Amino acid sequence: MADEPTGSPQDQPRESDHNHGHDHDSDHDQNPERALGFRESEAVQLSVSEMDCPSCAGKVENSVQKLDGIEDIDPQVTTGTLTVTYDGSQTSADAIAERVEKAGYSVDTDSSEDTVTFTVPEMDCPSCAGKVENSLDKLDGVTYDTRPTAGNVVVTYDSSSHSINEIVDAIEAAGYEITDSSAETGVGSDDEPTDERESVWTSSRAIKTWISGGFVALGLLFEFLITSQNARLATVVGRELFVADILFLVGIGIAGQVIFRNGYYSLLNRNLDIDLLMSIAIGGAVTAGLAFGQSLYFEAATLAFLFSVSELLERYSMDRARNSLQELMDLSPDEAMVKRDGEEITVPVEEVSVGEIVIVRPGEKIPLDGDVCEGESAVNQAPITGESIPVDKTAGDEVFAGSINEEGYLEVEVTSESGDNTLSRIVEMVEDAQANKTEREQFVDRFSAYYTPVVVMFGVLVALVPPLVFGGSWVTYIVYGLTLLVLACPCAFVISTPVSVVSGITSAAKNGVLIKGGNYLEAMGEVDAIAMDKTGTITKGELTVTDVIPLNDNTEKDVLRCARGLESRSEHPIGEAIIDRAVDQNVGDRDVSDFESLTGKGVRADLDGTTHYAGKPGFFDELGFDLGHVHATTDGGVVTQKTQQICEKNRCLDLLDGVVPDLQAEGKTVVLVGTEDELEGIIAVADEVRPAAKRTIERLHDLGIEQIIMLTGDNERTARAIATEVGIDEYRAELLPDEKVKAIQELNEQYNGVAMVGDGVNDAPALATATVGVAMGAAGTDTALETADIALMADDLTKLPYLYELSHDANSVIRQNIWSSLAAKSLLALGVPFGFVPVWAAVLIGDAGMTTAVTGNAIRLSRISPKELLDQSD
């Protein structure tokens, strides 16, 4: 990624400048929208799969922008799509596609390819996903992404070769019910989205489990307590069946119905999973009881009941993990109040078009991204950016879907449709992140592929070898073999990593940190060094006046009044900072005439008829002023700390050798103000350091970051001053973008992983080169969301320690889950041949216990909060 993207979507006209998209009756000849200047616009979405980086997107944008009538360009690198809004009277979709190809990228023309996301809630473990995958493999040309931690299956298929019903049939052929489906590219679903899922504990399987447990309990009563009543009831294949046996068999039939059904689908789809293994174990116990005349019905019934309980526990644990993502999805309201034809009507958010006005009353959630066009209020943006304090919003300010209007009345002009707003993109990226397997997860998958066959073979040997070779009891060793079959499925082991990743990623999203993959979550927790951009990251990225030093009997307000007049016609950021300070101090303006900008020096103008200057110290030296002997004064008013330190009345100052170098050593830019005859004062301007920057750096060091480096294009003196102030270990100044990339490469060689923190646009090459790229202030910024591996949604540096701690803890949780589940399974398996592990222990500890334990351990990640971390550093 050598080039920096240009022409970002934010630089293009907003879609609010376009047609609202409503249908109007033919008698409305005087279209009010046209009367207001709205143009008829068209939009086309092109699939450009080769456009997979921001620099690629920049080339495509630059090429398409050469066409007349282009109004908005929105490249989505992560999905490989390009959406262009254009004036249909000036250009066409074909012309746009041609310009894309001239940029060197082919446009995918297969419009029959569709993608649909199916909700399959019962697919909650890797073995379940394996059955679905094996079933979908039977359809040619179909690609899929199973996400058991989310309960979703994303399927891409050629609609000219397959129908959506074929996809549904294939998933259901694996034994799983589809509760909802949503098309991502043009395919609808006849299914209505389901409401809140039924409770695990009142589901049909739960009811069957409790009934089965009742029969097993009655069987135990007759078998061990009231044995005198345990009469013989029947004879089957020459074997006597007693009351307890019948009760156990009924319990097996009720609880085993679902088990055998799922086992059948596993066999059908050639998937050696827990359902098939349990079916074999239960069926084997019943068969062995009939064959050897010794009752194994108790073992079989216990197995069926306890496994059903374990499945309910696993489902409950998985639902808890999924709830965090569902909470994100539920942030945005389903309906919006819209102003249409002079009326206020409530409509589903999907029916609201870009450019329409929505009304948000106090206490309501903002339904869609937009700009405030009327009203003012404090808006709680915590659901999107993680900011704890509501942000004041007035006309022209941007608001996000899912944020909460705290107190005032707002009218918001919609800038993004419901499926394309910031919250929707966050949810989509969080969902996509689940499909991005970490290195540990890939290791677990490879290991589990060998684990199950090995343990199954071990179980067969344990069941057959001792009776055949050593004359052991067939019944005893068959039970041992069946117990090993129960332990052969590595569900808890396999689920240990993805459930931790999902918990960490969704917890981060709720705190305003978007992590775009489990591999980035892992990598961030293992970096030894963090490189930071200065402007906009360590500093606020906005110039402010830090010091005003009045000279020669002038007051602070005198200096600001003259400076405001001189800078009122300047467009330089320093001038804007001076004017802002004057406005804050209620300093009046002056009558300005004969303004002149002196390039590289400063400005001159007549203020109320008197010529004044503002500029660099060297400029005033050229004008003939003796800068070595200047009297500082103060009016006794509120002045800055620097003014208090050096401004004693009638004190003779040496500006060139004293005051100016001292200010510049602090990273400040110095501006002198005066007339042709007198110096009136000094104004120092700087890009202010973020208040929490020093505390953030300290906390990162406390958490174990070895080295923190600042990379900046600013001068050496400013870089040194900022680094010293906030406690940066190392700084590199006067770097061009390509030199920042080189610096990151050197740091990567020096340290075991380097994270780069920047604004996500200007620092795109460095972000891409680092082990992990972290973008600041990405909320509502498409380019930053697309560029970085991790995005801090708010412009809040304090989220960085939280991110590192979360990632570090996630790595610890993943390691704990992997090794504890593997150790538990291994110890139980080794103990089985010696009679130390009964069937119930294999089910409750090896399966249900470990699955519940690893899920509960993963959910602990949601307890980490940014506020608590910073409080610890106070």
Secondary structure, 3 states (H helix, E strand, C coil): CCCCCCCCHHHCCCHHHECCCCCCCCCCCCCHHHHCCCECCEEEEEECCCCCCHHHHHHHHHHHCCCCCEEEEEEECCCCEEEEEECCCCCCHHHHHHHHHHCCCCCECCCCEEEEEEECCCCCCHHHHHHHHHHHCCCCCCEEEEECCCCEEEEEEECCCCCHHHHHHHHHCCCCCCCEEEECCCCCCCCCCCCCCCCHHHCHHHHHHHHHHHHHHHHHHHHHHCHHHCCEEEEECCEEEEHHHHHHHHHHHHHHHHHHHHHHHHHHCCCCCHHHHHHHHHHHHHHHHHHHCCCCHHHHHHHHHHHHHHHHHHHHHHHHHHHHHHHHHCCCCCEEEEEECCEEEEEEHHHCCCCCEEEECCCCECCCCEEEEEECEEEECHHHHCCCCCEEECCCCEECCCCEECCCCEEEEECCCHHHCHHHHHHHHHHHHHCCCCHHHHHHHHHHHHHHHHHHHHHHHHHHHHHHHHCCCHHHHHHHHHHHHHHCCCHHHHHHHHHHHHHHHHHHHHCCEEECCHHHHHHHCCCCEEEEEHHHHHEEEEEEEEEEEEECCCCHHHHHHHHHHHHCCCCCHHHHHHHHHHHHCCCCCCCEEEEEEECCCEEEEEECCEEEEEECHHHHHHCCCCCCCEEECCCCCCCCHHHHHHCCCCEEECHHHHHHHHHHHCCCEEEEEEECCCEEEEEEEEEEECCCHHHHHHHHHHHCCCEEEEECCCCHHHHHHHHHHHCCCEEECCCCHHHHHHHHHHHHHHCCCEEEEECCCCCHHHHHHCCEEEEECCCCCHHHHHHCCEEECCCCCCHHHHHHHHHHHHHHHHHHHHHHHHHHHHHHHHHHHHCCCCHHHHHHHHHHHHHHHHHHHHHHHHHCCHHHHHHHHC
